[in-house]
Each structure stands twice: as structure tokens, then as C-alpha cells.
């Protein structure tokens, strides 16, 4: 295998935060969305995780690097769907919070009365999804990041 593409891929990932930092950033974004939904839409702050965080090795051009993608735990607010009247404001909150962290405008996956699901993507491959039907859900995937042990800024203490 040619070393050049690998170095280019490494340099690209080295410019991103390491995976531990990315996990923390995603958790902060999730909490901000949850807090604002409680404060501004009246959604009870009673979120529960429905699964565990999972890790996958990156593939493609990053496949030979010590780099992973994390599927953050899915969050659900059971028995508390967002009303149709409150959905536009809830979507604004999601859009504002993810947008200030570099995510693009959310795209509708499902958009029917009392049944909504949107997804916002980042240039680094990360994604946030948010929806409501019988419950309200929030989930994210980090995109590909070097592990802490392989990240040059982590390795030299900066």
C-alpha cells in the first residue's frame, strides 16, 4: 500500500480532536439540546439511554489508522412526544445547537403530523438525529477520530 494516502488521511484526522474529546463534545451537545427542550418547549427532563455507546474501527482511507467512530448512546424521553404545535420550536433548538458546532441544516427523514425525524451532518462525518413520535429521541455518531494514544496532540501532552 502506498504510504502517501495514509499520511494524508492521518494528517486529516490529526487536525480533528481525538476521540475522547469528540465523545465529550457530543455529550455536551446532547445535554444542551435536552436542557433547552426542557426550558423552552416544556419537555420533561427525563431522558433515558436505550443502549450503550459502541465503537467501530474506521474504514476506507482511514482503515489502516488507529482511529474509531463512536455511536453514542441513544437517548429517549419515553411517553413524552413533542406536540405538533411545539415541533417547530424544538427543531429550531436542535438546529441552533448543532449548527453552532459546525453541523449543517437538518434534513427531514420523516415529516408527518406527530411523526418527525431529522438528521444533521458535519463535514467530519459526524451526525446527530432527533425525532418525535410516541417518544422523543436523540442520537449521534462521532465521525472518524484518532484514538487518544495515536493523536499527536495527546501524545506530546498538548
C-alpha positions as a LaTeX table, in Angstrom:
\begin{tabular}{lrrr}
\hline
Residue & $x$ (\AA) & $y$ (\AA) & $z$ (\AA) \\
\hline
Unk1 & 0.00 & 0.00 & 0.00 \\
Unk2 & 1.24 & 3.48 & $-0.86$ \\
Unk3 & 2.20 & 5.41 & 2.28 \\
Unk4 & 1.13 & 8.78 & 0.83 \\
Unk5 & $-2.66$ & 8.32 & 1.15 \\
Unk6 & $-2.14$ & 7.01 & 4.68 \\
Unk7 & $-0.13$ & 10.09 & 5.67 \\
Unk8 & $-2.75$ & 12.35 & 4.12 \\
Unk9 & $-5.52$ & 10.52 & 5.99 \\
Unk10 & $-3.52$ & 10.69 & 9.23 \\
Unk11 & $-2.92$ & 14.42 & 8.79 \\
Unk12 & $-6.63$ & 14.98 & 8.19 \\
Unk13 & $-7.58$ & 13.12 & 11.38 \\
Unk14 & $-4.75$ & 14.74 & 13.36 \\
Unk15 & $-6.36$ & 18.12 & 12.61 \\
Unk16 & $-9.52$ & 16.90 & 14.40 \\
Unk17 & $-9.78$ & 16.39 & 18.15 \\
Unk18 & $-9.00$ & 12.90 & 19.47 \\
Unk19 & $-11.92$ & 10.53 & 20.02 \\
Unk20 & $-12.17$ & 11.21 & 23.78 \\
Unk21 & $-12.59$ & 14.93 & 23.10 \\
Unk22 & $-15.16$ & 14.19 & 20.37 \\
Unk23 & $-17.15$ & 11.99 & 22.78 \\
Unk24 & $-17.17$ & 14.80 & 25.37 \\
Unk25 & $-18.25$ & 17.35 & 22.76 \\
Unk26 & $-21.13$ & 15.13 & 21.61 \\
Unk27 & $-22.27$ & 14.57 & 25.20 \\
Unk28 & $-22.23$ & 18.35 & 25.79 \\
Unk29 & $-24.29$ & 18.96 & 22.63 \\
Unk30 & $-26.81$ & 16.30 & 23.71 \\
Unk31 & $-27.17$ & 17.84 & 27.18 \\
Unk32 & $-27.59$ & 21.35 & 25.76 \\
Unk33 & $-30.37$ & 20.16 & 23.44 \\
Unk34 & $-32.05$ & 18.29 & 26.31 \\
Unk35 & $-31.84$ & 21.29 & 28.69 \\
Unk36 & $-33.17$ & 23.72 & 26.11 \\
Unk37 & $-36.06$ & 21.42 & 25.19 \\
Unk38 & $-36.99$ & 21.31 & 28.89 \\
Unk39 & $-36.68$ & 25.08 & 29.37 \\
Unk40 & $-38.15$ & 26.30 & 26.09 \\
Unk41 & $-40.61$ & 23.61 & 24.99 \\
Unk42 & $-41.58$ & 22.16 & 28.38 \\
Unk43 & $-40.38$ & 18.64 & 27.57 \\
Unk44 & $-39.74$ & 16.88 & 30.89 \\
Unk45 & $-36.03$ & 16.39 & 31.51 \\
Unk46 & $-36.48$ & 12.63 & 31.94 \\
Unk47 & $-34.18$ & 11.20 & 29.29 \\
Unk48 & $-33.01$ & 7.60 & 29.43 \\
Unk49 & $-30.40$ & 5.79 & 27.39 \\
Unk50 & $-31.75$ & 2.91 & 25.34 \\
Unk51 & $-28.42$ & 1.28 & 24.55 \\
Unk52 & $-24.70$ & 1.55 & 25.23 \\
Unk53 & $-22.01$ & 3.50 & 23.47 \\
Unk54 & $-20.41$ & 1.38 & 20.74 \\
Unk55 & $-17.10$ & 1.70 & 18.93 \\
Unk56 & $-16.19$ & 0.76 & 15.37 \\
Unk57 & $-12.84$ & 0.95 & 13.62 \\
Unk58 & $-12.81$ & 3.47 & 10.81 \\
Unk59 & $-12.82$ & 2.07 & 7.30 \\
Unk60 & $-11.89$ & 3.22 & 3.83 \\
Unk61 & $-8.99$ & 5.67 & 3.65 \\
Unk62 & $-8.73$ & 5.59 & 7.49 \\
Unk63 & $-8.82$ & 1.79 & 7.77 \\
Unk64 & $-5.10$ & 1.35 & 8.47 \\
Unk65 & $-5.04$ & 4.02 & 11.18 \\
Unk66 & $-5.67$ & 3.75 & 14.92 \\
Unk67 & $-8.97$ & 5.59 & 14.50 \\
Unk68 & $-12.54$ & 4.88 & 15.58 \\
Unk69 & $-16.10$ & 6.08 & 15.21 \\
Unk70 & $-18.35$ & 6.10 & 18.27 \\
Unk71 & $-22.10$ & 5.57 & 18.19 \\
Unk72 & $-23.14$ & 7.48 & 21.28 \\
Unk73 & $-25.89$ & 6.00 & 23.48 \\
Unk74 & $-29.34$ & 6.68 & 22.05 \\
Unk75 & $-31.48$ & 8.88 & 24.27 \\
Unk76 & $-35.25$ & 8.60 & 24.61 \\
Unk77 & $-37.77$ & 10.65 & 26.51 \\
Unk78 & $-40.40$ & 7.94 & 26.87 \\
Unk79 & $-44.08$ & 8.87 & 26.99 \\
Unk80 & $-43.21$ & 12.49 & 26.14 \\
Unk81 & $-43.55$ & 13.14 & 22.43 \\
Unk82 & $-43.22$ & 16.73 & 21.33 \\
Unk83 & $-46.59$ & 18.12 & 20.29 \\
Unk84 & $-47.13$ & 19.16 & 16.69 \\
Unk85 & $-47.53$ & 22.76 & 17.90 \\
Unk86 & $-44.14$ & 22.63 & 19.69 \\
Unk87 & $-42.24$ & 20.78 & 16.95 \\
Unk88 & $-41.16$ & 23.92 & 15.02 \\
Unk89 & $-39.53$ & 25.41 & 18.16 \\
Unk90 & $-37.95$ & 22.05 & 19.09 \\
Unk91 & $-36.49$ & 21.81 & 15.59 \\
Unk92 & $-35.14$ & 25.38 & 15.88 \\
Unk93 & $-33.39$ & 24.43 & 19.14 \\
Unk94 & $-31.84$ & 21.33 & 17.55 \\
Unk95 & $-30.77$ & 23.37 & 14.51 \\
Unk96 & $-29.26$ & 26.19 & 16.61 \\
Unk97 & $-27.31$ & 23.90 & 18.94 \\
Unk98 & $-25.95$ & 21.56 & 16.29 \\
Unk99 & $-25.31$ & 24.49 & 13.91 \\
Unk100 & $-23.06$ & 26.33 & 16.34 \\
Unk101 & $-20.94$ & 23.16 & 16.49 \\
Unk102 & $-20.46$ & 23.02 & 12.72 \\
Unk103 & $-23.34$ & 20.75 & 11.71 \\
Unk104 & $-25.31$ & 21.54 & 8.58 \\
Unk105 & $-29.01$ & 22.33 & 8.42 \\
Unk106 & $-31.04$ & 19.26 & 9.43 \\
Unk107 & $-32.70$ & 17.27 & 6.69 \\
Unk108 & $-36.07$ & 15.60 & 7.21 \\
Unk109 & $-36.02$ & 11.81 & 7.20 \\
Unk110 & $-39.69$ & 11.60 & 8.27 \\
Unk111 & $-42.02$ & 14.59 & 8.31 \\
Unk112 & $-45.64$ & 13.70 & 9.02 \\
Unk113 & $-48.05$ & 15.11 & 11.61 \\
Unk114 & $-46.90$ & 13.94 & 15.06 \\
Unk115 & $-44.09$ & 11.89 & 13.49 \\
Unk116 & $-40.82$ & 13.70 & 12.77 \\
Unk117 & $-37.20$ & 12.64 & 12.35 \\
Unk118 & $-34.36$ & 14.90 & 11.20 \\
Unk119 & $-30.65$ & 14.36 & 10.75 \\
Unk120 & $-27.82$ & 16.94 & 10.78 \\
Unk121 & $-24.38$ & 16.14 & 9.35 \\
Unk122 & $-20.90$ & 17.54 & 9.92 \\
Unk123 & $-18.11$ & 17.70 & 7.33 \\
Unk124 & $-16.10$ & 15.29 & 9.50 \\
Unk125 & $-18.71$ & 12.53 & 9.12 \\
Unk126 & $-20.46$ & 13.10 & 12.44 \\
Unk127 & $-24.25$ & 13.00 & 12.60 \\
Unk128 & $-26.99$ & 13.97 & 15.04 \\
Unk129 & $-30.55$ & 12.64 & 14.72 \\
Unk130 & $-33.60$ & 13.98 & 16.53 \\
Unk131 & $-37.21$ & 12.92 & 16.34 \\
Unk132 & $-40.56$ & 12.51 & 17.99 \\
Unk133 & $-43.47$ & 10.12 & 17.65 \\
Unk134 & $-44.54$ & 8.05 & 20.67 \\
Unk135 & $-41.39$ & 9.25 & 22.43 \\
Unk136 & $-38.72$ & 11.85 & 21.70 \\
Unk137 & $-35.32$ & 10.56 & 20.59 \\
Unk138 & $-31.83$ & 11.98 & 20.24 \\
Unk139 & $-28.75$ & 10.16 & 18.96 \\
Unk140 & $-25.34$ & 10.85 & 17.46 \\
Unk141 & $-22.31$ & 9.31 & 15.79 \\
Unk142 & $-18.92$ & 10.99 & 16.15 \\
Unk143 & $-17.36$ & 10.50 & 12.76 \\
Unk144 & $-13.81$ & 9.14 & 12.48 \\
Unk145 & $-11.21$ & 10.31 & 15.03 \\
Unk146 & $-7.78$ & 9.14 & 16.10 \\
Unk147 & $-7.60$ & 7.41 & 19.44 \\
Unk148 & $-6.06$ & 9.39 & 22.25 \\
Unk149 & $-2.89$ & 7.25 & 22.21 \\
Unk150 & $-2.37$ & 7.91 & 18.46 \\
Unk151 & $-3.26$ & 11.59 & 18.31 \\
Unk152 & $-0.12$ & 13.74 & 18.05 \\
Unk153 & $-1.52$ & 16.46 & 20.34 \\
Unk154 & $-2.41$ & 13.87 & 23.00 \\
Unk155 & 0.88 & 12.02 & 22.66 \\
Unk156 & 3.02 & 15.11 & 23.32 \\
Unk157 & 0.84 & 16.46 & 26.11 \\
Unk158 & $-0.65$ & 19.49 & 24.35 \\
\hline
\end{tabular}
